[in-house]
Amino acid sequence: MNRQFMTRPGEKALLALVVYFLLVSSGMVRSQVIDYSRIKASGGAHRPVLAPIGPADSARKNKPSLLTIKVFSGDITKPLASAVAIMTSRITNRTERVTIANGQLTRVFERPDNVSIEVSATGYKSAQRTMVIALSSQGNRYEFDAQLDRMNISLTVSAVDRSTNKIIPDVRFTISSKSSGMTSTTLTPDATTGLSKIELPSKGTYVVSSTAKGYADFTKPIKLDSAQNEARFILTASPKPENVKPQPLPEISVVANASPPSPPIDKSVIPIPVVKPPVSEPKMVASKPFGLIEKGKPIRLNDIYFDQSSPVLRPESFPELDQLTSMLLTNVALQIEIRGHTDNQGDFDLNVKLSRDRCQAIIDYLVAKGVQKTRLKVVGRGPIDPIAPNNNEENRRKNRRVEFVVI
């Protein structure tokens, strides 16, 4: 009689456990993690829920991404020493302004982002780019090579007569800018149009001065904020000197018993005129109060004083002005400019006017002492030519000065 194979309950459980481990080892059963947070505290009748491994676990394995921004001038062989990057996150709406030194910047992103980037530099056109930054287990690398084209800033300058509104053809302009490091440059107008043109290194504020025969000098700061710029100066003609009326000849009165007339002059004898040698213009003049005076070299007048914010000379200025008068009367061939300077406090135009008016007061004093007015010229420079930084009162006092220059 055949006997059936009977198993006890314990043997069945052991057999099921063996089968389970065999299936796990063969890969047919996926390993799971028990999520004990889903087991209710009210009872143990509920079975625990198995939570599969999901994206949250894989995100912990991602490495930060790197973004490298490189800035070049025109081509990739010329990195720019200084630039600025403005980065705006389209996810957080946060904007950050970062300075790029030596042409390269590296930023680390620990979270995914969508970034809008604008790179700019002084004197160059800006470059923009939008980049999607993602994370991965290997750590992504992103690069933005910003090739900036140089921005050409052009300026066209002209001068017109205030009364006729016609262009003055022979005006000379000078332009300078301390912010861009541009030294004073002279512009020559076109012979046909009378316009002066120049290409400038960058946007910013420039100081333009004009000089024209028969017109007062003019100095004005102008701000250039676009690629094409035009400036027009309106100049006022200097007043012409009044014509000196000829004196009438004395009347001849006839007197009785007058002496007989002198014998006629022999016109065949022509007197030889005495020709005086022209007075040569000295290049150097030795003067006791002012030392060695060279043509074009400014000489400071140290003891010139005015009323506060006024062109009125104070009496303590007269001794040094008398010394200047004596030097000019001794050297009759000298022609000089009286140059006035101020600090940078207050309105620019008012400072230039004040410096010019003070120089005019000095010239009026010299003329009253016998110096010919044609030998003297007024130049008001205002705050354009400082000799010290205007960062404290002591330095500003150095900049408030009067000079004369042999021309």
Secondary structure, 3 states (H helix, E strand, C coil): CCCCCCCCHHHHHHHHHHHHHHHHHHCCCCCCEEEHHHCCCCCCCCCCEEECCCHHHHHCCCECEEEEEEEEECCCCCECCEEEEEEEECCCCCEEEEEEECCEEEEEECCCEEEEEEEECCCECCEEEEEEECCECCCCEEEEEEEECECCEEEEEEEEECCCCCECCCCEEEEEECCCCEEEEEECCCCCCCCEEEEECCCEEEEEEEECCCECCEEEEEEECCCEEEEEEEECECCCCCCCCCCCCCCCCCCCCCCCCCCCCCCCCCCCCCCCCCCCCCCEEEECCCEEEEECCCEEECCCCECCCCCCECHHHHHHHHHHHHHHHHCCCCCEEEEEECCCCCCHHHHHHHHHHHHHHHHHHHHHCCCCHHHEEEEEEECCCCCCCCCCHHHHHHHCEEEEEEC
